[in-house]
Amino acid sequence: MRVIHGIPLAPWTTLNIGGPAASFAELRDAADFPDFVAHTAARADGRTPVCLGGGSNVLVGDAGCSVPVLRMATRGVRILGDRGDGRVLVRVEAGHPLWELVDTTVAEGLIGMEMLAGIPGTTGATPVQNVGAYGQEIADTLVEVTAWDWRAGREVVLDAAACGLGHRTSVFKGSRRWTLLSLLFALRRSPLSAPVGYRSVAEELDVAVGERVPAADAARAVLAVRRRKGMVLDFCDVDRRSVGSVFLSPEVTAAQIEGLRELDAPVNRFPDGSTRVSASWLIRRAGFGLNHPVAKGVRVSSLHYTLVADEGASAASFAEAVDTVLHEVRRRTGVTLTPEIDFIGD
Ligand SMILES: Cc1cc2nc3c(=O)[nH]c(=O)nc-3n(C[C@H](O)[C@H](O)[C@H](O)COP(=O)(O)OP(=O)(O)OC[C@H]3O[C@@H](n4cnc5c(N)ncnc54)[C@H](O)[C@@H]3O)c2cc1C
């Protein structure tokens, strides 16, 4: 495993923002992980290292990162066989791209991830914020993770319950205690997808909400819907410097729900039982139109109500834009947004 010093982190993130890493290592072979542990013990001064996957949900500080950075680039999917309850166990290395895993499972006739098509990043990062879209989330299929516990100084296996998966959160969110090394999922064998739960996807498929279709068709329809909203990473796209939603759709109280429904706001119930209003609706409502400039080099996307970066953006200006949107949404709607992105660096 090669360690590089002073490498800029910006190119390793989809925002293309961020200063250098004091030390940067890329893990391609899981067998090299003990070398990284030894290297970290020598350099990190008791501080836990930062793990980076595809960099699609992080904002790295302009001053960079003084603790060691590990980029997870291990790959591999193993179909382990039937569990006896109609589900098939699948083990995945943490650096394996999620979109490739979705393609593989669909091609193998396994369902449970088809609606996650088009989400960038690595599989190892998916439990961190219990990645989800269009009615499916990682909590539906995750059985356990194998991780390095930096506090205990040993490898541990955490079952799904111990991962504390909630709406875009888990015990891993905001904590550097664990580095996820591999994941075990249980997927159902079926030629048909899960019921299509979203109107936009059903319309794309020309079926009614609740119908089931071939899983590959469902994945293609989700991709088409996401592409129209600029929610697929496309390197030719003007909105390509993106971290997706930036903000969580906030939970709202019964009193707020009534007022929001009168305004025709999209208010939905989520699998964890919470009721939430769409963050993008709140951003638009607060006066941020498409392409609206918010801070130096940071604007609202041309297709969707989220923040994207352009020439001249820095971590400071992106953070300023996040703050501006947060304050303006609170002032205009009374609802408080929470950033979904993770801040990395000094
Ligand atoms: C265009 C676009 C669309 C998106 N759409 C969605 C969506 O529909 N739904 C959704 O939930 N998210 C979405 N996202 C956000 C993002 O893709 C997901 O959060 C994804 O899981 C991040 O994966 P990553 O490998 O890029 O993680 P990174 O951005 O590299 O890291 C994210 C966090 O996870 C930690 N981490 C990464 N790997 C590990 C590991 N192996 N062990 C421990 N910690 C780790 C990092 O330290 C960091 O805190 C979108 C992003 C973009 C750019």
The ligand as a Gaussian input file, in Angstrom:
#p B3LYP/6-31G(d) Opt

LIG

0 1
 C      -25.662000      13.294000      -7.973000
 C      -25.808000      12.702000      -6.594000
 C      -26.974000      12.029000      -6.251000
 C      -27.139000      11.462000      -4.963000
 N      -28.293000      10.814000      -4.665000
 C      -28.458000      10.242000      -3.448000
 C      -29.663000       9.553000      -3.119000
 O      -30.583000       9.437000      -3.936000
 N      -29.780000       9.015000      -1.888000
 C      -28.774000       9.097000      -0.964000
 O      -28.950000       8.577000       0.149000
 N      -27.624000       9.734000      -1.244000
 C      -27.431000      10.312000      -2.458000
 N      -26.274000      10.987000      -2.752000
 C      -25.233000      11.114000      -1.729000
 C      -24.078000      10.077000      -1.827000
 O      -23.961000       9.557000      -3.116000
 C      -24.282000       8.936000      -0.853000
 O      -24.320000       9.433000       0.462000
 C      -23.151000       7.883000      -0.950000
 O      -23.418000       6.794000      -0.105000
 C      -21.781000       8.436000      -0.582000
 O      -20.843000       7.446000      -0.934000
 P      -19.315000       7.808000      -1.126000
 O      -18.576000       6.527000      -1.328000
 O      -19.150000       8.837000      -2.175000
 O      -18.985000       8.400000       0.308000
 P      -18.066000       9.645000       0.675000
 O      -18.692000      10.891000       0.170000
 O      -16.662000       9.386000       0.269000
 O      -18.170000       9.612000       2.258000
 C      -19.385000       9.932000       2.898000
 C      -19.224000       9.665000       4.407000
 O      -19.075000       8.273000       4.629000
 C      -17.840000       7.996000       5.268000
 N      -17.333000       6.753000       4.682000
 C      -17.153000       6.483000       3.360000
 N      -16.725000       5.214000       3.216000
 C      -16.628000       4.680000       4.461000
 C      -16.217000       3.408000       4.984000
 N      -15.825000       2.410000       4.185000
 N      -16.229000       3.238000       6.339000
 C      -16.610000       4.241000       7.171000
 N      -17.010000       5.453000       6.740000
 C      -17.010000       5.676000       5.399000
 C      -16.945000       9.201000       4.989000
 O      -15.944000       9.356000       5.977000
 C      -17.968000      10.316000       5.004000
 O      -18.255000      10.696000       6.316000
 C      -26.089000      11.569000      -4.016000
 C      -24.894000      12.253000      -4.386000
 C      -24.762000      12.802000      -5.645000
 C      -23.471000      13.500000      -6.018000

